[in-house]
Amino acid sequence: MNPTSRTRRARAANFLFVLFIASAIAACGREPTDPSSSDLTGQWRSFDQDLYIRNIRLVLVQPAPGIIAGKWTADGRTDNACTPGAACGDSSIVTGRNEVSQVVLDLLGAGTFVGELATQDTLKGIIRSRGTNYHVKFGR
């Protein structure tokens, strides 16, 4: 084997090694359950329905990366105890987390929202309430 051939093989081997290392580093992304860098603080609204409530409004704060707190209000009552013909509403607290892979919000009394931040101002997912999934989209 001549010296030129050895040099070419060594360069090719070095190139493949560098390519392998670069690929390995690129594959080291954040874990799906790590706190997201996005901030969900603000007022969110959905015109969709979850069992007996509709026009769900969320006021969310994110006091630390990935931690969500707030309040939800809606038209109707989660126990369906509205007097026919009379307006009524319901409300309670929100706790949850904003992760790299998903957003999970417990709307106390109404169910659990599991979804994603589809755009900067859109949350899409489901509210699981009494064993049923209700598709909802929130905007701010």
C-alpha positions in Angstrom: 0.0 0.0 0.0 1.4 3.3 -1.0 1.6 6.4 1.3 -1.0 8.3 -0.7 -3.5 5.5 -0.3 -2.9 5.3 3.4 -3.4 9.1 3.8 -6.7 9.0 1.9 -8.0 6.1 4.1 -6.9 7.9 7.2 -8.7 11.0 6.1 -11.8 9.1 5.3 -11.7 7.3 8.6 -11.3 10.6 10.4 -14.2 12.1 8.5 -16.5 9.2 9.4 -15.4 9.5 13.0 -16.2 13.3 13.1 -19.5 12.6 11.3 -20.4 10.0 13.9 -19.5 12.3 16.9 -21.5 15.2 15.3 -24.5 12.9 14.9 -24.3 11.7 18.4 -24.2 15.2 19.8 -27.1 16.3 17.6 -29.2 13.3 18.9 -28.7 14.6 22.5 -31.8 16.8 22.6 -33.9 17.7 25.6 -36.0 15.0 27.3 -39.7 15.0 26.5 -40.6 15.6 30.2 -38.2 18.5 30.6 -39.8 21.9 31.2 -40.6 23.7 28.0 -39.0 27.0 27.2 -42.4 28.4 26.1 -44.4 30.5 28.5 -48.2 29.9 28.8 -48.9 32.9 31.0 -52.0 34.8 29.8 -55.7 34.5 29.1 -56.8 31.5 27.0 -60.3 30.8 25.6 -62.0 27.8 24.0 -65.5 27.9 22.5 -65.6 24.1 22.6 -67.6 22.0 25.1 -66.5 19.7 27.8 -69.5 17.6 29.0 -71.7 20.3 30.6 -69.5 23.3 30.3 -68.6 25.5 27.3 -66.8 28.8 26.6 -64.0 27.7 28.9 -61.6 30.5 29.9 -58.2 30.0 31.5 -56.0 32.6 33.3 -52.6 31.0 33.6 -49.4 32.0 35.2 -46.1 30.2 34.9 -44.1 31.0 38.1 -41.2 28.7 37.2 -40.2 26.9 34.0 -42.7 24.1 33.3 -45.0 24.9 36.3 -48.5 26.1 35.6 -51.1 27.6 38.0 -54.2 29.6 37.5 -58.0 29.6 37.3 -60.7 28.3 34.9 -64.2 29.7 34.4 -66.9 28.5 32.1 -70.6 28.8 31.1 -72.6 25.9 32.6 -71.8 23.7 35.6 -69.7 20.6 35.7 -72.5 18.9 37.7 -75.2 20.0 35.2 -77.1 21.7 38.0 -78.1 24.8 36.1 -81.7 26.0 36.4 -83.3 25.7 32.9 -83.4 29.1 31.2 -81.1 30.8 33.8 -77.5 31.6 33.0 -75.0 29.9 35.3 -71.3 29.3 35.4 -68.6 27.3 37.1 -65.0 27.9 38.1 -62.0 26.4 40.0 -58.3 26.3 40.0 -55.8 25.0 37.4 -52.5 23.3 38.1 -50.3 21.6 35.6 -47.0 21.4 33.7 -45.7 22.7 30.4 -43.2 20.1 29.1 -41.2 19.8 25.9 -43.5 17.1 24.5 -46.9 18.1 26.0 -49.0 20.4 28.1 -51.0 18.8 31.0 -53.5 21.0 32.9 -55.7 19.8 35.7 -58.9 21.8 35.6 -60.1 20.9 39.1 -63.7 19.6 38.8 -63.8 19.8 35.0 -61.2 17.2 33.9 -57.6 17.1 32.7 -56.4 18.8 29.5 -53.6 17.0 27.7 -52.3 18.5 24.5 -49.7 20.6 22.9 -48.7 24.2 22.2 -49.5 24.0 18.5 -48.5 27.6 17.8 -47.4 30.4 20.1 -51.1 31.3 20.7 -52.9 27.9 20.3 -53.2 25.0 22.6 -54.8 21.9 21.0 -55.7 18.7 22.8 -58.4 16.9 24.8 -60.1 17.3 28.1 -60.6 14.0 29.8 -63.8 14.2 31.8 -65.7 11.3 33.4 -64.1 8.8 31.1 -64.7 10.7 27.8 -62.3 12.7 25.7 -63.5 16.2 24.5 -61.5 17.8 21.8 -60.7 21.4 22.6 -58.6 24.2 21.1 -57.6 27.2 23.2 -56.5 30.5 21.8 -55.0 33.7 23.4 
